Amino acid sequence: MSNSNLLPIVELPAQQARRGVVAGRGKAWLLHLYRVGILVLILWVIREHHLWVQAQEAHLGAQAIKVEQVRQFFPTAAKLTAYNPTHGGRYVADATGKLLGYVMQTAPDADFIIGYVGPTNVLIALDKNSTILGFTILKSGDTFEHVEKVKHHVEFMTALNGRSTESATTQPFEAVSGATLTSIAVVESITFRLAGKRLSYKFPDVLTLADVAPFFPEADQLVPLPERDGLTAVLNAEKKKLGTVLRTSPSADDLNGYQGPIETLVAFDVEGKVLGIGILKHYETPKYVNRIAADTRFMQLFNGMTLKKLANIDVFDDEIEGTSGATMTSITMVDGMRDAAKKSLIVKQPKRRGLQIQSRDIGTVSIVLLALVISFTRLRGIRTVRIVFQLSLVVYLGFMNADFFSQAILIVWVKSSAPWKVAPGLVLLVAAAIALPLVSRNQLYCHHICPHGALQQLLRYSPTCRFLFPKRLASCLKWLPAVLLLGVLLTAMLWPAFNLAAVEPFDAYLFRTAGWATLAIAIVGLGVSLCVPMAFCRFGCPTGAFLDYLRLSGRNDKFAARDLFALLLLGIAVSIWYFHTV
């Protein structure tokens, strides 16, 4: 068949139009995804920078470490990075920049853990999989001889090698003979640094019925009180409460008498008064402890006291006399009982689980649902419905609930997390404000939810609201929200202590506690809006500009100046992060 017999394929106008629509929509979605991606990257950089700054501030008092000090664990080490927010340690890299592992110090986090006479700062080395390579003592306030014994005890110094961070905080170890307290403090410091909580190795034994038998011969069961540190209920065989006991460990683990700490047991009757005290275990000189145990006057001195009285006891004001020949040891016991009693008086709040829905959350959610109904139905065209709903926004959502989406909230939630458990209504409001523009052209928050926007819409009915700015001035003022967004970015990364709520008027609805700057912005903005329709929304709201940039635009929307500005903001954020972290 000859090629001359083939007819050219000609598209019909309708087909051309359809293909143009599809191509236009594709370009519009690509541009939309670009814009969303830019904003997500900016917020991610702000968060990562914040976490990095927190890590550096948390270790301001840490001892300076040189590369030479880590080469025993990383022979090819050439560089130490800044503190990493993930684990609070510093990565170790070789000359090519390859990461070898990381190191962390126990100081200053574990400086409260005392050995014989002082704390010990330990350097822990871990590989990239968080397996412990070893540890070494950097500095110690403990006795020189004890520290030297620990340093030269090979089995102790290599006991954690090859363990995971989890197993290092659960498996037992052998203390160094002749330096028991110092070696225990070293391990406690390491486990506290790895696990984030202190595990008592000085007095690890579980309380037994034999321990409480001198005070409660009929004791059959011991039930720890989880809401009170150190307190345990004593029950008989019929589950009847006989009283409670207080053990001073771990509250008094770092209070040394003449030679070491003492664990004391305090027994209370059912009325909460002291029945007596006993000595469980100690690291003190035995003869001093024996003298105290034989001193009936001292051992019965606290009988009849309440837990509150014991927590406020003062050796001098209450004229507490220690045991003769063991004064330091006995007074240390008093201090330990006082500290343990103080801690046990603090009632632990149970962990909050699940949503905490309050009436205000129900109201806020109802407002959001009504806004959705109005915005997507013909109701938005009914003037009476619109005015009544706007009034409810101003009065209820504004002055009563003060629920707004602002730059201050956005930055705080990006840096930490959204409080969806304690403020689910506000979280849903913000989620709706962000989600709707992402998938539609509907600017739900600005047009149908924001109380300040609703108030400005109501002001449009004023006969004075007729003035328009000259075109050139209006063109310049339209860039003001973008400039404010730049200010928000710089403030969030460089001056985090500054209150971002001061650059927007929303806190003014809490007028009793609002700052003067916020009140001034609100009053001036509303005053201008009396003459210029929606003045603040159009020319002064950074949150509105943020949401408008997220909004899905028409298919003919093109890459514009605001896209270049967003790219500039990302470049500034990355630059600040880079120059701070390098």
Buried (B, 14 or more C-beta within 10 A) or exposed (E): EEEEEEEEEEEEEEEEEEEEEEEBEEBBEEBBEEBBEBBEBBBEBBBBBBBBBBBBEBBEEBEEBEEEBBEEBBEEBBBBBBBBBEBBBBBBBBEEEEEBBBBBBBBBBBBEBBBBEBBBBBBBBBBEEBBBBBBBBBBBBBBEEBBBBBBEBEEBBEBBBEBBBEEBBEEEBEBBEEBBBBBBBBBBBBBBBBBEEBEBBBBEEEBEEEBBEEBBEEBBEBEEBEEBBBBBBBBBEEEEEBBBBBBBBBBBBBBBBBBBBBBBBBBBBEEEBBBBBBBBBBBBBEEBBEBBBEBEEBBEBBEEBBBEBBBBBEBEEEEBEBBEEBBBBBBBBBBBBBBBBBBBBEEEEEEEEEEEBEEBBEBBBEBBEBBBEBBBEEEBEEEEBBBEBBEBBBEBBBEBBBBBBBBBBBBBBBBEEBBBBEBBBBBBBBBBBBEBBBEEEBBBBBBBBBBBBBBBBBBEEEEEBEEEBEEEEEEEBBBBBBEBBBBBBBBBBEEBEBEBBBBBBBBBBEEEEBEEBBBBBBEBBBEBBBBBBBBBBBBBBBBBBBBBBBBBBEBEBEEEEBBEBBBEBBEBBBEBBEEBBE
